Amino acid sequence: MMAAASAAATQALANPPGDVFVISTLYARHRTVPAYGLAALQRLIDAVKPEVLVLDVTPTELRDRKVWPGKVEYTEVIFPYLDATGAPAFGSEPDGALFTELTGAAGQAYKAFGERNPAGAKALDELKQATYRAMAAGWASAADVNSAKTDQLVAAMRELEEGLVGGAAARVQQQWDQHHADRLRDVVRAHPGKRVLMLVGIESRHRVLRNLQSAGVRVVETEAWLRRAGL
């Protein structure tokens, strides 16, 4: 037993846990937020130097290099980075039948909300746009975008939105974010000792982090790391 324990300890030292980063992306807002534009995202990825990436696209989108048009960071930064470096990457969004099921349920929930409460739907949209403008006005760096304060604001906004739209929207979002966390957990376990970078939409990050904590996945404290890196 002592020999086995010694061997296990030696193996642990030879393969130390790798750093795991969970970083927010802004989709099309990267074009309009000076503090976190596409060039800033590129600098962040270069600074992290990931050995493995987990991305908020489906495996099919990753394979075909075709994404929803709003995800400008993929065509402008992330896919070129993958092609240039050859770094392995994995899609963390649901694919196939599950993707169709979840997006269909979400679409129906938002459609029903707009029909039963058009004034509420309009007010919610205006609130979200104003919230993003206010956050962007206060962001001066990538660290600000990936801060605990931003996560708290986004979590509150999501809680209000899901409460207004209804239970179906909340269940879909929770399942979607759990899928992200599960895929990252699987990739981390399959690549011990590797530096893993997850890029995920800003409205999912807070819940993904919470789910990872519950699963025992240790994540780099992003805000502090970025500030030390001057990002």
Phi, psi and omega in degrees: 000320179294321179296319179295319180295319179296318179297321180294319179295318178298318179296321179296321179291325181287335182231071182295156179301136178277161176287141177239121180248138172238112188241137179281146168239160186246002184056227185297338180293344173303334181282343187239001179249100185303323183289343184217050176285183182297323178294322178294320177296320177299316179297322180297312181298317179298324180289320180293323182056058184293144173267337178217141178239143173239124193237147182275061170227166175282159175304325179293316178298320179296316180295317184272351183058039178230122183230169173307134187305333181290343183274069186293334182295336180286310181289330185269329188233305194287311179297317174301323178297315179298317181294325182283325186260335185073014181296137177293143182219152182225138176277137183251357177278152175301148181236168171060227185296323180293320176301313180297318180297312185288315180293326177294316179295319179295316179301318179294320181297316181289325177296314180296321178298314179298326181283322183274338184214067183299323178295320178294320179296319179294317180296321179296316179298316179296321179297316181296316180298317180294322179297316179295321178296319180293316179297316181299324179295333181263349180280127176242357184199168173298326178298322178296318180296323183260035183264162175298324180297315178297317179303319180294318179296315181294320179299319179294319178296318179294319180298318178295314181298311182294327176293321179289314185290322177125170186302325182298318180296318180295317181296319180296314181296319179296318179293322179298313182289326176296323178298316176305309183297319180296319180294319178297316178303316180296319181293318179299317180293327181279348182228065183298138178081358181269150175275116187248131177244121170259131170251124186217149180304144187301331182280353177256340191302315185298321182283324176300315179299318180296318180294323178294320178299319179295330181273000178080019178270120181277129184241141176301137177287098195298312184302312181296318180298316181295321180294320178297327180278356181074030183244000000 
